[in-house]
Amino acid sequence: MNHLSELKREIEIVRKELDVAVQGDEWAPECYQVSVRLDALIEDYMQYEEKIRLLSYS
């Protein structure tokens, strides 16, 4: 579960970073890069959560 907590924390950090980039005068490439990082973290979180769920049913 600690890994899930760490992923949640990282997701929140990158989400806030994206909010700042969008509100500021960041160029589209910078916003896109942050968005891609956020997507990857969310994907990792979902995959890890699914793995835990499957292991708990085993």
C-alpha positions, 0 to 999 in steps of 0.5 A: 500500500505504501507504493500506492500512497507514493503514487498518489503523492506524485500524482498530486504534485504533478497535477499542481504543476500542470495547473500552474503551467496551464494558468501561466504563459507556458508554451504548449510543449511544456504543458504537454510534457507535464500532461504526459508525466501525469498520464504515466503516473495515473496509469502506473497507479491504476495498474498497481491498484489492479495488481493488488486487487487481483492478488487479494482475490488469489 
